[in-house]
Amino acid sequence: MTLTHDRPGILPCQTIETLIATGAITSATPFDADQVQPASLDLRLSDRAWRVRASFLPGRRLVSERIADVEMHPIDLSKGVVLEKGCVYIAELQERLSLPPGLIARANPKSSTGRVDVFVRLLTDRGGSFDDVEAGYEGPLYLEIAPQTFSILVRPGTRLNQLRLKAGEPPKLETRSVGVDLQGGEVVGFRGRRHAGVVDLDRIDGHDPKDFWEPLTLRRGELLLDPGEFYILASSDDVEIPVDQAAEMTPIDPSVGEFRVHYAGFFDPGFGTDEAHGAGSKGVLEVRTHDTPFLLEHGQIVARLVYEPLTERPTRLYGEGGSHYQRQGLKLSKHFRAW
């Protein structure tokens, strides 16, 4: 199969649907009606997973071969399984790729995954890096899953990450700095409770947030981040993604602070725009500190937002047909009832 594009860019939903229709993207079960997003494809767990003793990159080998080296025991997900925090798992995904020349792909956690502090990374056969899929790749997809704060309940069909496909090398149109909002109200953020229960990732609005989160208020206009803790904060400025662009929140670099912001990096076209009825949307920041306490001030730069063009305008925008995060302020993941 050959796809030609007038310009480099991220593929919109209608082109992703063409890739599915022509067999460049296949699945072990029929695709869900809402699986294709405006500029990305949600990926789903299969019924096969493994508890492993270490993370790995396959290098020149198949993922299945490397799993055999580090496997502790296989897991059947078919009836739902709790994945324990502090453990590492590899799961086979339902989707499989046969990318045509000129198309590459990149994966990221879904926003809801990052907001419950589940670290996930895509693996491909003979892949030399996490989350990146080379042009022409043909083979299965696997997901490394490492719950950090909460244990999670998953089953076949659970969506933890998403795939963005790119034609050529899209230019970086703009890079914006993202500051943190510490003046947005009485509660300026949330910190995950260390000894909470299990989060069922397919149960929407089904958990009491007070059982899982501690609200944070300001003291002296500052917020002290404790080592090893997980925080949900909001951006100081509204975020808007033009309808012919998409963006990625990039991991923090050491020059900005001793912490990592935003596991879930993809922002789809139309997020925060008037046209998609989303004006006033904040970016929610998932923050995990490293080994050193860090003092945050309002407006301090904590992340970067990188904008890239689409090959063409998508036929639907973020939030059309419903979204849990359009017009969001400081907001926990969709699994929790309103605070």
C-alpha positions as CSV (number, residue, x, y, z in Angstrom):
1,M,0.0,0.0,0.0
2,T,1.3,3.5,-0.8
3,L,0.0,6.7,0.7
4,T,1.1,10.1,-0.7
5,H,0.8,13.4,1.1
6,D,1.3,16.9,-0.2
7,R,3.2,17.9,2.9
8,P,4.7,16.3,6.0
9,G,2.4,16.1,9.0
10,I,0.4,14.2,11.5
11,L,-2.4,12.0,10.0
12,P,-6.0,13.1,10.8
13,C,-8.8,10.6,11.7
14,Q,-10.0,10.1,8.1
15,T,-6.5,8.9,7.0
16,I,-6.2,6.6,10.0
17,E,-9.6,5.1,9.0
18,T,-8.2,4.6,5.5
19,L,-5.2,2.8,6.9
20,I,-7.6,0.5,8.8
21,A,-9.7,-0.1,5.8
22,T,-6.7,-1.1,3.6
23,G,-5.1,-3.4,6.2
24,A,-2.2,-1.2,7.3
25,I,-3.6,-1.3,10.8
26,T,-5.4,-4.5,11.8
27,S,-6.9,-5.9,15.0
28,A,-7.6,-9.2,16.7
29,T,-11.2,-8.0,17.3
30,P,-13.4,-5.5,15.4
31,F,-12.4,-1.9,16.0
32,D,-14.5,0.1,18.4
33,A,-16.6,2.9,16.9
34,D,-14.9,5.6,19.0
35,Q,-11.4,4.2,18.8
36,V,-10.1,6.6,16.1
37,Q,-9.6,10.1,17.7
38,P,-9.2,13.3,15.6
39,A,-5.4,12.7,15.2
40,S,-4.6,9.4,17.0
41,L,-5.8,5.8,17.5
42,D,-6.5,4.3,20.9
43,L,-4.8,1.0,21.4
44,R,-6.4,-1.9,23.4
45,L,-5.1,-4.6,25.6
46,S,-5.5,-8.2,24.5
47,D,-6.1,-11.1,26.9
48,R,-2.3,-11.9,27.2
49,A,0.2,-10.3,29.6
50,W,3.2,-11.2,31.7
51,R,4.6,-10.1,35.0
52,V,8.3,-9.4,34.3
53,R,11.2,-8.7,36.6
54,A,12.7,-5.9,34.5
55,S,11.9,-3.4,31.8
56,F,13.8,-3.9,28.5
57,L,14.2,-2.9,24.9
58,P,14.2,-5.8,22.4
59,G,17.1,-4.4,20.3
60,R,17.6,-6.9,17.5
61,R,15.3,-9.5,18.9
62,L,11.5,-10.1,19.0
63,V,9.6,-8.8,22.0
64,S,8.4,-12.4,22.7
65,E,12.0,-13.6,22.8
66,R,12.9,-11.0,25.4
67,I,9.8,-11.7,27.5
68,A,11.1,-15.2,27.9
69,D,14.3,-13.9,29.4
70,V,12.6,-11.8,32.1
71,E,9.2,-13.4,32.6
72,M,8.0,-14.2,36.1
73,H,4.6,-15.6,35.2
74,P,2.0,-15.3,32.4
75,I,-1.3,-13.5,33.1
76,D,-4.7,-14.2,31.6
77,L,-6.6,-10.8,31.4
78,S,-9.8,-12.3,30.0
79,K,-11.7,-12.0,33.3
80,G,-10.1,-8.8,34.5
81,V,-6.9,-8.7,36.6
82,V,-5.4,-6.3,39.1
83,L,-2.0,-5.0,38.1
84,E,-0.2,-4.1,41.4
85,K,1.6,-0.8,41.9
86,G,5.4,-1.1,42.0
87,C,5.4,-4.0,39.5
88,V,6.2,-4.2,35.8
89,Y,4.1,-5.9,33.2
90,I,4.2,-6.5,29.5
91,A,0.8,-6.9,27.6
92,E,0.2,-7.8,24.0
93,L,-2.1,-5.3,22.3
94,Q,-4.9,-6.2,20.0
95,E,-3.7,-3.9,17.2
96,R,-1.0,-4.9,14.7
97,L,0.8,-2.6,12.1
98,S,1.9,-3.0,8.6
99,L,3.1,0.6,7.9
100,P,3.7,1.7,4.4
101,P,6.9,3.5,3.5
102,G,7.1,7.1,4.6
103,L,4.8,6.6,7.6
104,I,6.2,6.5,11.2
105,A,4.3,6.3,14.4
106,R,4.7,7.5,18.0
107,A,2.8,6.4,21.1
108,N,1.9,8.1,24.3
109,P,-0.2,7.3,27.3
110,K,-3.8,8.4,27.2
111,S,-4.6,11.3,29.4
112,S,-6.7,9.2,31.8
113,T,-3.7,6.8,32.2
114,G,-1.3,9.5,33.1
115,R,-3.7,11.0,35.6
116,V,-3.7,7.9,37.7
117,D,0.1,7.6,37.5
118,V,0.4,4.5,35.3
119,F,3.6,4.6,33.3
120,V,3.2,2.9,29.9
121,R,5.5,2.6,26.9
122,L,5.0,0.9,23.5
123,L,7.3,-1.9,22.4
124,T,7.8,-3.2,18.9
125,D,9.8,-6.1,17.6
126,R,13.5,-5.2,17.1
127,G,12.7,-1.7,18.3
128,G,15.6,0.4,19.5
129,S,13.5,2.9,21.5
130,F,10.2,3.0,23.5
131,D,7.1,4.5,21.9
132,D,8.6,5.1,18.4
133,V,7.6,2.9,15.4
134,E,9.8,3.0,12.4
135,A,8.6,3.4,8.8
136,G,7.6,0.1,7.2
137,Y,7.3,-1.7,10.5
138,E,5.2,-4.9,10.2
139,G,4.4,-6.8,13.4
140,P,2.7,-6.9,16.7
141,L,2.5,-4.2,19.4
142,Y,3.2,-4.6,23.1
143,L,2.8,-2.4,26.1
144,E,5.0,-2.0,29.2
145,I,2.7,-1.2,32.1
146,A,4.1,0.1,35.5
147,P,1.5,1.4,38.0
148,Q,3.2,3.8,40.3
149,T,0.7,5.2,42.9
150,F,-2.5,3.0,42.5
151,S,-3.0,-0.6,41.6
152,I,-5.3,-0.9,38.6
153,L,-7.9,-3.3,37.3
154,V,-7.7,-4.0,33.5
155,R,-9.2,-6.4,31.1
156,P,-9.2,-7.0,27.3
157,G,-10.2,-3.8,25.5
158,T,-8.8,-1.5,28.2
159,R,-7.2,1.5,26.5
160,L,-4.0,2.7,28.1
161,N,-2.2,4.4,25.3
162,Q,-2.7,5.9,21.8
163,L,-0.8,6.0,18.5
164,R,-0.1,9.0,16.4
165,L,1.0,8.5,12.8
166,K,3.1,10.9,10.9
167,A,4.0,11.3,7.2
168,G,7.6,12.4,6.7
169,E,9.1,14.8,9.3
170,P,6.6,17.4,10.3
171,P,8.1,20.8,11.1
172,K,7.9,22.1,14.7
173,L,5.6,25.1,14.2
174,E,5.9,26.5,17.7
175,T,7.1,25.6,21.1
176,R,5.3,27.2,24.0
177,S,6.3,27.2,27.7
178,V,3.7,26.0,30.1
179,G,3.5,27.5,33.6
180,V,1.7,26.0,36.7
181,D,-1.4,27.6,38.2
182,L,-1.2,27.9,42.0
183,Q,-3.8,30.7,42.3
184,G,-6.8,29.0,40.7
185,G,-8.8,28.6,43.8
186,E,-8.9,27.2,47.3
187,V,-7.6,23.8,46.0
188,V,-4.6,24.2,43.7
189,G,-3.8,20.5,43.2
190,F,-4.1,16.9,44.4
191,R,-1.6,14.5,45.8
192,G,-2.1,10.7,45.4
193,R,-2.7,8.7,48.5
194,R,-0.1,6.0,49.0
195,H,-2.4,3.3,50.4
196,A,-5.5,3.7,48.3
197,G,-7.7,1.0,46.8
198,V,-7.8,-0.3,43.2
199,V,-8.7,1.9,40.3
200,D,-10.9,0.1,37.7
201,L,-9.8,1.7,34.5
202,D,-13.0,0.9,32.7
203,R,-15.3,2.3,35.4
204,I,-16.1,5.9,34.6
205,D,-17.2,8.2,37.5
206,G,-17.1,5.1,39.7
207,H,-14.6,6.1,42.4
208,D,-14.8,8.5,45.4
209,P,-11.9,10.9,44.9
210,K,-11.4,11.4,48.6
211,D,-10.4,7.7,48.9
212,F,-7.5,8.3,46.4
213,W,-6.5,11.9,46.6
214,E,-5.5,14.6,49.1
215,P,-6.4,18.2,48.1
216,L,-3.6,20.7,48.3
217,T,-3.8,24.3,49.4
218,L,-1.1,27.0,49.1
219,R,1.1,28.0,52.0
220,R,3.0,31.3,51.6
221,G,2.1,31.3,47.9
222,E,4.3,28.2,47.2
223,L,3.8,24.5,46.8
224,L,6.5,22.1,48.1
225,L,6.8,18.9,46.1
226,D,7.9,16.0,48.2
227,P,10.2,13.3,46.7
228,G,8.5,10.3,45.2
229,E,5.0,11.7,45.4
230,F,2.5,12.2,42.5
231,Y,0.6,15.4,41.9
232,I,-2.2,16.7,39.7
233,L,-1.9,20.4,38.9
234,A,-3.2,22.7,36.2
235,S,-1.5,25.1,33.7
236,S,-1.6,28.8,34.5
237,D,-2.7,29.7,30.9
238,D,-5.4,28.2,28.7
239,V,-4.3,25.7,26.1
240,E,-5.6,25.9,22.5
241,I,-4.8,23.6,19.7
242,P,-5.7,24.9,16.2
243,V,-7.9,22.7,14.1
244,D,-5.2,21.9,11.6
245,Q,-2.5,21.2,14.2
246,A,-1.7,18.8,17.0
247,A,0.6,19.2,19.9
248,E,2.7,17.1,22.3
249,M,3.6,18.0,25.9
250,T,7.3,17.1,26.2
251,P,8.9,15.7,29.3
252,I,10.6,18.1,31.6
253,D,14.3,18.7,31.2
254,P,16.7,19.0,34.2
255,S,17.3,22.7,33.5
256,V,13.6,23.4,34.5
257,G,13.3,21.3,37.7
258,E,13.9,18.0,39.5
259,F,10.6,16.4,38.4
260,R,8.8,15.1,35.4
261,V,5.6,16.7,34.0
262,H,2.9,15.1,31.9
263,Y,3.1,11.4,31.2
264,A,0.3,11.8,28.6
265,G,1.6,14.1,26.0
266,F,-0.9,14.3,23.0
267,F,-3.3,17.2,22.5
268,D,-5.7,16.7,19.6
269,P,-6.8,19.4,17.1
270,G,-9.6,21.5,18.4
271,F,-8.7,21.1,22.1
272,G,-9.5,24.4,23.8
273,T,-10.9,26.1,20.7
274,D,-14.1,28.2,20.3
275,E,-15.0,26.1,17.2
276,A,-15.0,22.9,19.3
277,H,-16.8,24.7,22.2
278,G,-13.7,24.3,24.4
279,A,-12.4,27.8,25.0
280,G,-10.9,28.2,28.4
281,S,-9.4,24.7,28.7
282,K,-6.4,24.3,30.9
283,G,-3.7,21.7,30.5
284,V,-3.7,19.2,33.4
285,L,-0.2,18.4,34.6
286,E,0.8,15.1,36.0
287,V,3.8,15.7,38.1
288,R,6.2,13.2,39.7
289,T,9.1,14.4,41.7
290,H,12.5,12.8,41.7
291,D,14.9,12.5,44.6
292,T,15.0,16.2,45.7
293,P,12.2,18.3,47.3
294,F,11.2,21.1,44.9
295,L,9.5,24.4,45.7
296,L,7.0,25.6,43.0
297,E,5.8,29.1,42.6
298,H,2.7,30.3,40.6
299,G,3.5,30.7,36.9
300,Q,6.7,28.8,37.1
301,I,7.6,27.1,33.8
302,V,7.2,23.3,34.2
303,A,6.8,21.9,30.6
304,R,6.9,22.6,26.9
305,L,4.1,22.3,24.4
306,V,5.3,21.5,20.8
307,Y,2.9,22.1,17.9
308,E,3.0,20.2,14.5
309,P,0.8,20.5,11.4
310,L,-1.7,17.9,10.2
311,T,-1.5,16.7,6.6
312,E,-5.1,18.0,6.3
313,R,-7.9,19.2,8.6
314,P,-9.6,16.3,10.4
315,T,-13.2,15.6,9.7
316,R,-13.9,15.8,13.5
317,L,-12.4,17.8,16.3
318,Y,-11.5,17.1,19.9
319,G,-14.6,17.0,22.0
320,E,-17.1,16.5,19.2
321,G,-19.3,13.7,20.3
322,G,-18.4,14.2,24.0
323,S,-15.2,14.5,26.0
324,H,-14.3,14.3,29.7
325,Y,-11.6,16.9,29.4
326,Q,-12.7,19.7,27.0
327,R,-13.1,23.0,28.9
328,Q,-11.3,21.4,31.9
329,G,-9.8,23.2,34.8
330,L,-8.0,21.4,37.5
331,K,-9.5,17.9,36.9
332,L,-8.9,14.4,38.0
333,S,-9.2,11.5,35.6
334,K,-12.6,10.4,34.3
335,H,-12.5,7.4,36.7
336,F,-13.4,9.7,39.7
337,R,-16.5,11.6,40.6
338,A,-16.3,15.4,40.9
339,W,-14.5,16.6,44.0
